Amino acid sequence: MPEHAEIAGVADADPGRAQRSLPPRRRLAIALPALALTGVLATGCTADSWPQFDGGTPTPTPSATVVTPENQKQPVVTQKQGQRIVGEIAATLADADAALDASSRRRG
């Protein structure tokens, strides 16, 4: 009797280890998700999603005109109050920016 056995008509290269192939259900369980994933990834590759490099300029489309309702009330703040509020915000941001610049110069 030979030292190593033949399995399914194929001589085993390693006498202590038998060669096995995956059963058909197992192969299907591996191949089917791989095939489905390939199909899902390929569906995103349509010509419509490719960038257009034809050099043409896009044509603008008209947008809706803003129409104020008839019963719309005046703003709560006057123009002078709005300018003062925006000026105070601008001054606060300038101070904060200067403080940030100063602190980063000390660290650097």
C-alpha positions in Angstrom: 0.0 0.0 0.0 1.4 3.5 -0.9 2.3 5.9 1.8 0.0 8.7 0.6 -3.6 8.2 -0.5 -5.2 9.5 -3.7 -8.4 11.5 -3.2 -10.8 11.8 -6.1 -8.1 10.6 -8.5 -5.6 13.3 -7.7 -2.4 12.4 -5.9 -1.9 14.4 -2.7 1.3 16.4 -2.7 1.5 16.4 1.1 1.0 12.9 2.5 -0.3 14.2 5.9 -2.9 16.5 4.4 -5.8 15.7 2.1 -6.8 18.1 -0.7 -10.4 19.3 -0.5 -12.4 21.5 -2.8 -15.2 23.7 -1.7 -18.7 22.2 -2.0 -20.9 23.8 -4.7 -23.1 25.6 -2.1 -20.0 27.1 -0.5 -18.7 28.3 -3.8 -22.1 29.9 -4.6 -22.2 31.5 -1.2 -18.8 33.2 -2.0 -19.4 34.0 -5.7 -22.9 35.4 -5.4 -22.2 38.3 -3.0 -19.0 39.2 -5.0 -21.0 39.2 -8.2 -23.8 41.4 -6.6 -21.2 43.9 -5.3 -19.6 44.2 -8.7 -23.1 44.8 -10.2 -23.9 47.5 -7.7 -20.6 49.3 -8.1 -20.9 49.2 -11.9 -24.4 50.7 -11.9 -22.9 54.0 -10.6 -20.7 54.3 -13.7 -23.2 55.6 -16.2 -22.3 58.2 -18.8 -24.7 60.7 -17.3 -22.6 60.9 -14.1 -19.3 61.6 -16.0 -18.1 65.3 -16.1 -18.6 67.1 -19.3 -15.4 68.6 -20.7 -16.8 69.9 -24.0 -15.7 73.5 -23.2 -19.2 74.9 -23.5 -20.5 77.5 -21.1 -23.5 76.6 -19.1 -26.6 78.6 -19.8 -28.2 80.2 -16.8 -31.8 79.4 -16.0 -34.1 82.1 -14.7 -35.0 81.9 -11.1 -38.2 82.9 -9.4 -38.5 86.6 -8.5 -38.9 87.3 -4.8 -42.3 88.9 -4.2 -43.0 90.4 -0.9 -46.4 89.8 0.5 -48.8 92.7 0.8 -49.1 92.5 4.5 -45.4 92.3 5.3 -44.4 94.7 8.1 -41.3 96.9 8.3 -38.2 95.4 9.9 -37.9 95.6 13.7 -34.7 97.7 13.6 -34.1 100.9 11.7 -31.3 101.3 9.3 -29.3 103.4 11.9 -29.8 100.7 14.5 -28.8 98.0 12.1 -25.6 99.8 11.2 -24.7 100.2 14.9 -25.3 96.5 15.5 -23.2 95.4 12.6 -20.5 97.9 13.6 -20.4 96.5 17.2 -20.1 93.0 15.8 -17.3 94.0 13.5 -15.4 95.6 16.4 -15.9 92.5 18.6 -14.6 90.2 15.8 -11.6 92.5 15.1 -10.7 92.4 18.9 -11.1 88.6 19.0 -9.0 88.2 15.8 -6.2 90.4 17.2 -6.2 88.5 20.5 -6.0 85.2 18.6 -3.1 86.5 16.5 -1.3 87.7 19.6 -1.8 84.3 21.4 -0.5 82.3 18.4 2.6 84.5 18.1 3.4 83.8 21.8 3.1 80.0 21.1 5.0 80.0 17.8 
